[in-house]
Amino acid sequence: MKEDKTPYSVSLKKGQHYAWCSCSQSKNQPFCDGSHKKTDKNPVIFKAEEDTDVFLCGCKESADAPYCNGSHLNA
């Protein structure tokens, strides 16, 4: 598992739904594996509007979650 809080570079496929982990407990970062059930957090569900490469937040502090907005630079 990644120990730093930098973003994850991922390829998204148009029309596919994704569940971004907001609790930091998933062993499948940056995606949800159900570990949030032991926390008060919930995953962020989103749908890719196009085939694209993006950076998903790794520090869990982004105001634009699930996408990185540079908050890890201050985390």
Secondary structure, 3 states (H helix, E strand, C coil): CCCCCCCEEEEECCCCEEEECCCCCCCCCCECCCHHHHCCCCCEEEECCCCEEEEECCCCCCCCCCECCCHHHCC
